[in-house]
Amino acid sequence: MNLSLSLSLSLSLSLSLSHLSISLSLYPYLSIHLSISIYLSISIYIYISLYLSISLYLTYVCVCVCVCVCVCVCVCV
């Protein structure tokens, strides 16, 4: 019984050490994947905010031009 307990403990320890080594060997890849994900999410946020700001600016310019044209037409007529 003592031998089987010892074998099971050594097997358990061996499995947990192999799991730990696999986790540590995957750590750089997971870290790279995480940094790529963060970079992509920040890039998407920047592109969306840039698109929204440009569209708002163009809307503002169009409204201003329309108002100016309407005022000029009303004054001239």
CORNORVEN-V579762 format. One line per field, one symbol per residue. phi: phi as a letter, one per 20 degrees, with the letter a starting at -180 (. if undefined). A space follows every 50 residues. Layout:
phi: ???
This chain:
phi: .ffffffffffffffffffffffffegfffffffffffffffffffffff ffffffffffffffffffffffffffe
